[in-house]
Amino acid sequence: MSIDTIFDRASSVITVLSFACFMGILLWTFLLRRSADFDSAAALPFADEESDHG
């Protein structure tokens, strides 16, 4: 088996794994309805703003 064949197969495997990971992230984000968690995380940078100006 030549080194070119090994690299071609490895490239294909990495592409498939990357796509599967991307689809998993999309499913986790949009289908599991985690918007409440994301909304609270998005507000974290502004949480201590009130105490600094008070």
C-alpha positions as CSV (number, residue, x, y, z in Angstrom):
1,M,0.0,0.0,0.0
2,S,1.5,3.3,-1.0
3,I,1.7,6.4,1.1
4,D,-0.6,8.3,-1.3
5,T,-3.3,5.7,-0.7
6,I,-3.0,6.0,3.0
7,F,-3.2,9.8,2.9
8,D,-6.2,9.7,0.6
9,R,-8.1,7.3,2.9
10,A,-7.2,9.3,6.0
11,S,-8.4,12.5,4.4
12,S,-11.7,10.9,3.6
13,V,-12.1,9.6,7.1
14,I,-11.3,13.0,8.6
15,T,-13.8,14.6,6.3
16,V,-16.6,12.2,7.3
17,L,-15.7,12.6,11.0
18,S,-15.7,16.4,10.8
19,F,-19.1,16.4,9.0
20,A,-20.5,14.1,11.7
21,C,-19.2,16.4,14.4
22,F,-20.7,19.4,12.7
23,M,-24.1,17.7,12.4
24,G,-23.9,16.7,16.0
25,I,-23.3,20.3,17.1
26,L,-26.3,21.5,14.9
27,L,-28.5,18.8,16.4
28,W,-27.4,19.7,20.0
29,T,-28.0,23.4,19.4
30,F,-31.2,23.5,17.4
31,L,-33.1,20.3,18.1
32,L,-32.7,20.0,21.8
33,R,-34.2,23.4,22.4
34,R,-31.4,24.7,24.7
35,S,-32.3,28.3,24.1
36,A,-32.8,29.0,27.8
37,D,-29.2,27.8,28.5
38,F,-27.8,29.9,25.7
39,D,-29.8,33.0,26.7
40,S,-28.4,32.8,30.2
41,A,-24.9,32.3,28.9
42,A,-25.2,35.2,26.5
43,A,-26.2,37.5,29.5
44,L,-23.1,36.5,31.6
45,P,-20.8,39.3,30.3
46,F,-23.4,41.9,31.4
47,A,-24.1,40.4,34.8
48,D,-21.6,42.4,36.8
49,E,-22.2,45.6,34.9
50,E,-24.8,46.7,37.5
51,S,-22.5,46.3,40.4
52,D,-19.7,48.3,38.8
53,H,-21.9,51.4,38.2
54,G,-23.8,51.1,41.5
